[in-house]
Every structure is written in C-alpha cells, then in structure tokens.
Amino acid sequence: MAQTAVWEKEYNDKKLLAFHHEPQKDTLRFIKYLKKTHKVQLDGKTILDLGSGTGRNGNYMAKKGGTVHGIEISQTAIKIANEQAHKLCVEKQASYYFRSFGEPLSFEDNTFDIVIDVTSSNSLNEKERETYIKEVQRVLKPQGFFFLKTLCKDGDKNAKNLLKMHPGKEVNTYIMPDINLVERVFSESDIISLYGNHFEILKKEKKTTYSKINNQPYKRNFWIVYMQKS
C-alpha cells in the first residue's frame, strides 16, 4: 500500500496530526447541510469513511445512527478507532478495515448512502486516484452523497514553496520534509475535471485554515466539495 509506513510512523510520532476524538468541523457542516438542504439524516444510512484515521468522524456518525465502514492504512489508527468505538458503544455500527482505497474495494455496487474523504486522497498517486474515483462512483447509491476535503493549490503560498523546494515525481506533488509524505495539491480546474465527469458538484468552496507541522502553524488552503451521484 502506498505510503503505509509513513502514515504508521505518523500515527505514532504525531508530527503532522492532531489527536482528537471529536468529529472534524467540516464534517459536521456537511452533515448539517445534508439535513437542512436534502432532509437527509444519518440514522439508518450506510456510510463509507475513506482514510478513517482514528475514527473521529466514523464513530460520531455511528453514534448518530449510521452504519460506518472505515478504510485505513495504519494499523495503529485502526486500533485507536476500535478502542474509541468500544468506549462509545458503537462497535457494532462502526467497522474499520486495513487496506488502501486506492485499490478496488470489496463492497457491492450501490452499497453506500454517503461517502466521505477528509484530506485522505491527496496522498494517493495518479493511478490510485483514478481507481479511487471510479470505485466511489461504483459503491455509492444513485443520488448518494460524496463529501471531499482536499488540499488546494490556488493562492496557497506554502503549497507553492513545497512544490518548488520539495517536488514529487508526479504533477503538483511535493514531499513533506522530515515526514517524507507525498501529497498532491489541486487547482479548481483539477477538481472539476477529476470529479465533474463522475458526480454532480453541489457545492465547492475554498477554505483557509492553519495546519500544524511539528507544532509550527502553517497557513493552508483546502477545497470543500459536496457532490452527488446522479
């Protein structure tokens, strides 16, 4: 699996990730959007969490009545997610699997009501990304919803510096110094060309936040994209 060793080390050394058990705010906003705009509740829904990490989002959605399947390439992260699921009494509603979502998934067609990808697919290579997008479309139910948060290239000075100083092998990729994590950043046209042929883009916005690397804050831009399988 691509970058498995890097993420396993990261979940133990904690140079990039902040460890919280609360769901991410952007995920909560997406859930609120589904409820308000589409009258969709999590209760009774089947949800796929790609790059599920320590279960912050997955366990929360399970607590709200969803049946969650998380895909993750760090055994340490899966262990933490399962422990937290047990504490929240949702271990029957939340299942976590050690595998890459850059490979064909083991789920049937039209399985999931909701798929979320929160800053995970930017670590895939181009071949894996092609597979991932096709697989999300395949396993998502007709009219199902897809939430994407990913790194934005447009107007991001730190991304520009990383691309210049630490370039990766593939287009718009860099190698994060000290961590050796390969990440891709995306322009607005990238988002439209990659996802627009497979999903209806319901909402797309650029968001600026601060990320910490080795406790040093960096200003970063992200794409927040809400999509639906038509």
C-alpha positions, 0 to 999 in steps of 0.5 A: 500500500502506498505510503503505509509506513509513513502514515504508521510512523505518523500515527505514532510520532504525531508530527503532522496530526492532531489527536482528537476524538471529536468529529472534524468541523467540516464534517459536521457542516456537511452533515448539517447541510445534508439535513437542512438542504436534502432532509437527509439524516444519518440514522439508518444510512450506510456510510463509507469513511475513506482514510478513517484515521482514528475514527473521529468522524466514523464513530460520531456518525455511528453514534448518530445512527449510521452504519460506518465502514472505515478504510485505513492504512495504519494499523495503529489508527485502526486500533485507536478507532476500535478502542474509541468505538468500544468506549462509545458503544458503537462497535457494532455500527462502526467497522474499520478495515486495513487496506488502501482505497486506492485499490478496488474495494470489496463492497457491492455496487450501490452499497453506500448512502454517503461517502466521505474523504477528509484530506485522505486522497491527496496522498494517493498517486495518479493511478490510485486516484483514478481507481479511487474515483471510479470505485466511489462512483461504483459503491455509492447509491444513485443520488448518494452523497460524496463529501471531499476535503482536499488540499488546494493549490490556488493562492496557497503560498506554502503549497507553492514553496513545497512544490518548488523546494520539495517536488514529487515525481508526479504533477503538483506533488511535493514531499513533506520534509522530515515526514517524507509524505507525498501529497498532491495539491489541486487547482479548481480546474483539477477538481472539476475535471477529476470529479465533474465527469463522475458526480454532480458538484453541489457545492465547492468552496475554498477554505483557509485554515492553519495546519500544524507541522511539528507544532509550527502553524502553517497557513493552508488552503483546502477545497470543500466539495459536496457532490452527488451521484446522479 
